[in-house]
Amino acid sequence: MKKIFLFALSLASFSAMAQEVMTKELLWKLGRVTPLGISKDGKNLIYKVGYANMEENNFDSKTYQVPLAGGEAIEVADYKDLLQDKNVSPDGEFILMDKAVKMNSVLGRDLYPEMTKSDAYVYDGLDYRHWDTYNDGKHNHVLYAPMGKDDQAIDIMPNEPFDSPQKPFGGDEDYIWTPDGTGIVYVSKKKFGTEYALSTNTDLYEYNLETKVTKNLTEENLGYDTNPTYSPQGHLTWLQMKRDGYEADKNDLIVRFMGVDQNLTANWDGTVASYKWSKDGESIYFTAAVSGTVQLFEVNFPGRKRIAPVVRQLTDGMFDVTGIVGIEDDKAIVTRTDFNHATEVFSYDFKKKKWNQITKVNDEIYSKIALSKSEKRIVKTVDGKDMVTWVIYPPNFDPNKKYPTLLYAQGGPQSALSQFYSFRWNFQLMAAEGYIIVAPNRRGMPGHGVEWNEAISKDWAGKPMQDYLAAIDDVAKEKYVDKDRLGAVGASYGGYSVFYLAGIHEKRFKSFIAHCGVFDLVSMYGTTEEVFFPNFDTGGAYWDKDNKDAQNAYTNFNPINNVDKWDTPILVIHGGKDYRVPIGQGQAAFQAAQLRGIKSRFLFLPDENHWVVQPQNAQVWQGEFFRWLKETL
């Protein structure tokens, strides 16, 4: 076992004598920074800061501008004229927009107009609900209109029961003008109903304003095609996954040059998150997970040159580069987080390799609290692999004391476990409450090569579960870990992990917390809305008796089959509007625990989805989280 000791970089100075620590109330007083862009003159950052209004149970926000070189932030009332609007056509005559357009009659009052008080829905196929919303017959469509004349908007997807922007999270990154302004490129999965729920095959489409004809630009690719942009020289660029139905496939950077698609990251063993072109069009900057963090990379664009694209990692450190705001001269303007700090905007000087913090929204709060220490630990797995494992210690950690310790199980299942900063699963807050957190980069996570990333598919309860146990067993050897006070917590696939570990942990853990976890793979297959996910990740339908992968999953990887071995207190949390992992999963787990006489509690959030986004609900969530741990650990 190797240890790599790294200490969280402080974004603001704080007194060594500081005794205050993060609390759930203080966490929700932090400002949430969202960069809006770089001003037209290239001198200022325009950004928004949101604050939770606990009394009103919503969020308030203000907009600011600050020099890119750093300085005083000034509030601005109207920022739109300060930024270049990508939705305005190159000639300035038209503007792009999107809106929900009624395309299908699915409501009872659609089909029976005289039944004005009916709240019935009638569906002939799947995709009847998505994420946290039932399909009401409306689809997102892209439109364009003369500037200032929105009432004259033209729908470029007339009579099409398809979406652009994509649901549930797509925005205006799903459409863009062609460089000459004669066309509009947009992302859409042109499938409907059951076919939609089975596929990830989005394509890029180009609509010609003059002919009104639409053509598919990526018809040959069967997986995701997303995030279209153009290079400074006018080359179409996008992100592409190859396999239909695999939402976590390797994401590559594609540039269409003289009719030929160049895959710039084909030979690089990683997956791209977001990207921006350099101003000269010679290279692309992108973010990607690597070794338990998210960093900034660069890849050259060969064009006509007979040279291969080469990926270079530009940044390295104990932080996440979570997004690229822009590329200015020899600097990148990016957002950054770490386990101790929420999002702020930084510049990174490529030549000097130096960081400069531009926004300082939360510095004052952080300056008054003691921060936690983080350690990157390399743990050997049962098959001899090196696994990156984050260990986060309480503020003012004393190695001569013993601390209760939490195994954190990441969701996804193929999400990076990096230096993220969450307003729910917040390691800083957990550590401030006196817990050590063990967060392993188990199989299935990006940042450790494509093979490691894909190793979890069809093996949910195989090697990944052994990875969890290897991590907690390794850290539990330390004298400062109270081996009699170990807990396991997680959400989504992490919640599934908790349910599964509850049946195999052999008395390791004293307490469990599962949020929106998969409890029964059979009923999950019958009720989740994106059916392509269990088809790929757990192998297919439970009734397909000839499918060895599926039958192995339903027989050996289903937490419900080990409930007879449950013997440990468990807190089950679930949102009523969670249609990805529907409410029945949490209800069944809680009911099983109760009927078996196991100390258990059910936190039901009827108006929340797979996440918890309302401020007051979040306070209750964290209150119950730590109350449960105090009772059981």
N, C-alpha and C positions, 0 to 999 in steps of 0.2 A: 504493500500500500504506500502510495506517495501522497504527500501533502504539498500543495502550492499555496502559500499564505499570501493573500492579497487583501489590502484594506481598502474599504470603500472611500473613494475620493470625495472629499467635502467640496461641495459647490459654493459653500460660504463658510467663512471662519466661524468657529463656535468655541466658547470657553470650555477648557478642560474641566472646569468646575461645574459645568451645567448638570443639574440634577433632574430636570424635567425630562420626560420621555413622551413619545407619541401616544396619543389616546384616540379612541374612535371619534370623539367629538372634534378634536384638533385635526384629524385626518380629513374630515369633511368641511373644514374651514379653508383648506388649501385651494388656491386658484388653479384652474385647469386651462392650460395654455394651448391654443390652437392657432398655428400660423396660417395666415390667409394669403401671404405672398410677399414678394419684394416689389417695392414701388417702381413705377415706370422709369424713374431716373436712376434706379439701381442703388440708391443711397440708404433707403430705409426698409426696415421690416415692418409689415402690417400684421398685427395679430390680435386675437380675441382672447379674453380671459373670462371663464365662467365660474361662478360661485354658487354653491348650494344655498338655496333659501329654505332653511329648515322649517320655518313657520308656514310658508306657503307650499312646501313640499315640491318645489320645482327649482329651476336654475335661473339666475340673472347673469347677464354678460355685458361687458364693455369692450370697445375696440381701441387699440393704441397703435402708435407708430414710434419706432426707436431707431436711431442710426445703426447701420450694420456694424460700424466700428465700435459700438457701445456708447452708452450715454443715457440721458434722461428720457424716459418714456412719456409721451404726450397723448392724452386721450383725444380721439377723433370721433366726431359725430357721424360723418358720412365718409366712408373709406373707398367707395366704389370707383370714384374718379382717380384715386391714387394708384389703382392696380390695372394692369393689362387684363382685359376680359377675353379669355379664350373662346367664349361663346359668341363673340362678335365676328362676323365674316371678315375676311382680309380686306375687302373694299369698304367696310364700315356700314354697309347697307342693311344687313340682316342680323338677327340674333337667334341663337339656338336656345331651346327650353325643353322641358318635359312636363307632362301631366298625366294623371290617370284618366283613361278614356273607357267608358262603358262599352264592352264588346259582347258580353254574353248574358243571357237571361238565366240567372240561377236563384234569384230571390223569389219567395212565394208571391210577393206583390208584383214581380215582373211577369210571372206566368199567369197570375190571377189578379188583374188590376183592381177588381172590386174588393179584394181582401186587403184593405189598406193597413190593417193592424197585424197582419201576418209577419212573423219573424222566422219563417221557414226558409231553408236552403235546399236546393235540389241539384245533385251532381251526377254526371254520367261518367266521370273518370276521376283519377287521383289528381293531386295538386289542388285539392279542395281547401287546404289550409297550408300556410307556410310560416315558419318561425313562430309568430305570435298572432297571426291574422288569418281569418277565414276569407276565402276567395268570394268577393261579392260581384264578380263579373267584370271588374275593371282591370285594365292592363296599362302599364306605363308605356307611353309613346313619346318619341322625339318629334318636336315640331320646330318650324322656323317662321319668323315673322319679320316684316319691315321694322326697322328701329322705331320704337315708340308706338307701334301699332299691334299690340299683342292680340287684339280682337280679330286680326286678319291672319292669324297663325295657320300654317298649313301642316297637316299631319303627314309625315313621310311613311307611316305604317298603316295606311287606311285599311279598315276591315280585317286587320290581323290580330288574332287573339294571343299575341306574344308580348314580351316585355323588353323594353329598353328605356331607362336603366333596368338592370337585372334586380330581381327581388331575392333576398330581403334587404340587402345593404348597398346596392348600386347607386351611384350618383352621377354627376355630370362628367366624371372620368370615363363614362361609357359612351361618350360621343364627342366628335371633333370635326371641324371643317377640314376639307382638303386644302393644301397650300394655295391653290388658285381660286378657291372659293366657289368652284362649280359643283362641289359634291359634299356630302356629309357621310362620314364613316361612323358606324355605331355597332355596339355589341348586342347580340340577342341570341337566345336559345329558342329557335323557331320550332318548338315542339309544344304540344298541348295535352293537358290531362295526364293520364297514366304514363304516356311516353315522356312527358316532361319530368315526372318524378323519378324516372329510371335512368336519366341521362345527365351528363355534365357537358354535352357538346354545344358550347356557345361558339358562335362564329362572328367574324367582322364582316359587315355589310356596307356597301357604298351606294348611296342614293344620289342620282344625278338630278340636279335642280331643273335642268332644261327638258330632259326626256321623261322625267318622273320614273325612270327605270332603276330597279335595285339589283345589284349583283353580289353574290357571295364571294368574298375575297379569300376565304380560308376553308373552302368546302372539303378539301382533302384531309384536313386535320380533324380527328374525331373527339379530341378532348377540349379543355378550356382554351379559348382565345380571348384575351382581355387586355385592358389598358392601352388602347391605341394612341399613339402620338406620331409626330413627324419630326425627322431630323432637321437641322437648320438648312440642309440642302434639299429637303422635301422627300426623304425616304420614309415610307411607312414602317413603323416600329411597334412591336407589341410583345406581350408575354404569352407563352404557349405551354400547355400541358398536352401530352400526346394521347393518353388512354381515356376513352370514354368510361365514365362511371367512377374514376379514381380522382377524388377531389384533392388529394395530397400528393399528386404526381410531381416529379421534378419540373419546376417552372423555369423555362428558358427564355432568353432574350432573342427575338427574331427581328431582322432588318430585311426588308424587301428592296433589293438593289438591282436595277435593270431587269426586273421581272424574275429574279432569282432570290429565294429566301435564304439568308445567311443566319445560321444559328451561332451566335457569338459565345454561348456558354455550354455548347454541346459536350465539350471535353473537360469541363470543370465539374468536380464532384460536389455540387451543392445546388441550392434552389434559390431563385431570385425572389425578393419580396417587393421592392419598388425601385424605380429608376428615373434618371434625368439625363438628357443629352448635354454634352459640353457645348459651349457657345460656338466653337469652331467646327463642330460636327465630326471631330476626329475620334471621340471616345464617348462611352456611356458610363455614368456613375450609378451604382446600385447598392442596395442594402441586402444583407443576407445573414442568416444565423451561422455562427461558427463557434464551436467549443464552449457552449453555454452562454454566449453573448450574441448581439447583433452588431455587425460592423459595416463600414463603408468600403466598397470595392470599386475598381475601375476596369473596364475592358476596352481595348482599342477596336476601332471599326476599320477593317481592311479595305472595303470598297473595291477598287480595281487592283489594288496592290496584291501581289502574290505572297502574302504573309498570313500566318495564322493568327486569329485573335488570342490574346493572352490576358488572363484575369489576374489582377494584382489586388491584394488586400492593402488598403490605405491606412486604416486605423486599427488600434488594438488597445484594449484596456478593460477595466472592470465596469462596463457600462453598456447600454444598448443605444445604437444609432437607429432611432425608430422611424425616421422619415427624412426625405430630402426636400427642403423648401426651394432651393435653387442653387445654381452654380454661378459664382461671380468672380471673374478674373482667376486668381489662383486660390480661391477659397470655395469651400462648400458650406452652405447654410443648412443646418440640419436640426432635428429635434433629438433630444437625448434624455435617457432616464438611467437610474440605477436603483438598487433595493432601498436606498435611503432618500431618494429624491424623485419627485414627480416631474413631468415633462417640462423642460425649458428649451429655449432655442440657443444654439451655439454656432459659431463659425469655426471651421477647421482650415488652417493654412497648409496647403499641400507642400510648399517648399520648406517652411520652418517647422512643419509637423507640430504645430501648436494650436491649442484650443483657446477660444475666447467666448465667454458667456455673454450673450446679448440680452436675453430677458432674465430678470431676477425677481420674479413674481413672489416666490415663496422663501426667499433667502432669510427674511426677518424671522419667520417661524422656525426654520431649521437652525438658525443661530442660537436659539434658546433651548434646544433640546439635545440630549446626548444621543449619538448615533450608534447603530449596531455595527459590529464587525462581521465581515463575510470571509469565508475561506473556500477556495476551490480545491476540492479533494478528489484524488483519483482513486476509485474503488475498483478492485478486481471482481469481475462477474464470475458466475459459476463455470463459464466456459472460457475463462482466461482473458476476457476483453477488458480494456481500460475504459471505465465509465466516469465521466465528469459528474461530480456531485457537489452541489452548493450546500454549505453549512453556514447558517446565519445564527449569530450569538446575541444574547441580550446586551443592551447597553451596560457599560461598566462591568463587563463579564469578568468573573473571578474563577480561574481554573481550579481553585481549591474547593469550590462549592459544587453541589450536585444540582442539576437542572432537569425538570421534565422536558421531554423531547418529542417533537411531532415529525412524523414522516409525511411529507407533502406529495400527493399524487397528482400530477399534471393532467389536464384534460386534452381534448383534441380528437383522437389520441395523438395526432401528428403535429402538435403545436410545440414551438420552441420553448424550452424552460431556460430563460435567459435573465438578464438584469432588468426585468419588467417592474413596473410600479402600478399596482392595482389598488382600486378604492374598495375592494372587497377582500380578495386574497392577498393581503398586504403583509409581507414578511417583516417589515419594520414594526408594524403594530403588534404582530404575534411575538416578536422578540422583546418588545417593550413590556409585554405582559408577563415576561419571565420565562419564555419557552425558547429552547434551541430548535431550529428548523432544519431538517434534512431533506433536500430537494434533488433527487437523482435525475440525471438526463438519461432515463431508461430508454430501451429500444423503442423506436417509433418517432424520435425527435429529429428535426433537421439540425444541421450544424456539425454533424459527425460523419458525413458521407451519405450518399444515396442508399447504400445497402443497409446501414443502420436505421435510416429513416423509414425504409419499407419493411423492416423486420417484424413489425407489430401486426401487419395485415394478416388475417387468418391465424393469428397466434396470440390473441388478446390475453389469455391467461397462462401462456407458456413462459417463455424467457422473460417477458416484461415483469411478471410477478416475481420471478427469481431475482431480477435486477433490484426491485424494491427491497426485498428481504436482505440481499447482499449489502445494500447501502445502509439500512438501519442497523444491521448486525455489525458492520464495520465501525460505524460511529459509536455505537453503544459500548464498544470496548474501552472508550475513553473514560477516565476516572470521574470526569465532571458530568457525565450522563447518568441520570437516575434510571437504572434499568427496570425499576419497578413502576416507572411512570412514563411509559411510552404510549403515544397515540398515533392514529393515522387519519388523515383528512384529505378530501379532494372533491372535485366537481366534474360532472359530465363523465368522460372516461375515467377521470379521477374518482368520481363517485362509484362507478362500476368497480374500480380497483378496490375501494374500501369494502364494498359488498362482497367481493370475491375473497379478499384477504381475511374477512371476518370468519370465513369457513376453513382457512388453511394456516392461520398464523401461529398455531401451536403455543398459545399463551404469551406471545411476545407483547401484545398490545393490551392496554387497560381501558382504552376508550376509542370510539370511532365517530367521525362526522362525514356524512355523504350528502352532497348537494347535487340535485338533479342528476342522479346517477342511473345508469342502466342496471336494472335488477333481474329482468327476465328477457333473454334474447328472443324468445318466441313472441311474446306480446309486443316487444319493441319492434320486431319486424312488421307486425300487423298494424301498428299505429303511427310510426314515425313518418314524417312527410317527405324526406329526401331518400327514397328507397334505394337509390344508387349506392348510398353509403353502406348499409348492411350487406347489399349484394356483393360489394367488393371486399369490405373489411372483415366481415364474419363469414363470407363464403356463399351466401345465397339464401334461398327460401327454406324454411324448416320442413316443408312437405316434400322437398326433393330428396328422396331416400337414396338416390344414386350419386349424390354430390357428397364426396367424402369430406371436403373442407367444411361444408355447412353442417353435416351431421356430427363431425368432430366438435365444432363450436357449440352446437346446441346440447351435446352430451357432456362434454368435458370443460367447456369454458363458460357455462351458464351459472351465475351466482346462485340462482334459485335452487340448484341441485345440491348445494352444500349448507342450506339453512339448518339442517339437523345438527350441524357442528357449531352453530353460533352459540357463544357463551359470554359475550362482552357487550357492555352498554353501547348504544348507538343513537346518535342524533341524526334524523332524516329531515332534509330540507327540500322543498319543491315549489316551483312556481305554477300557478294555475293556467297560465297562458304559454307554457312550454310545450310546443308541438314538435320540437326536435327530439326530446326525451320526454314523452307525455307523462302527465301527472300520475297515471296509474302505476308507473314504475316506483315512485316514492311511496304511494299508498300501500302497495303490496309489500314493500320492504318493512314499513312500519307495522303493518298488520301482522306480518310473520313474527317480528320481534315481540310484539305484545302477546300474541297467542302462545309464544314459547316461554313467556314469563321473564323476558330479558328487559332490564331497565332501558327504556327508550323514550324518545320524544319526537314529535312531528311538528316542524315549523312550516306552516302552509302560507304561501304568499299568493293570494288569488289573482292579483293584478300584475304580477311579474312574469317574465318569460324565462328563458334559460339563464338569464342574468338577474341581478337586482339593481335597478337603476333609480328608483325613487329615493330621495334622501332619507325620509323617515323610515321607510322599510329597511334601508341599509343600516341605519342605527339599531333597529330591532335585530336584524340579522347578526351584526357583530356583538350585540349584547347577549343574544342567545348562544352564539358560538363560544364566547369566553365563559358565560355562566355554566354551560355544559362541561367545559374542561375543568372548571373549578370544582364542580360536583363530582366528576368521575376520574380526574387525573391528579 
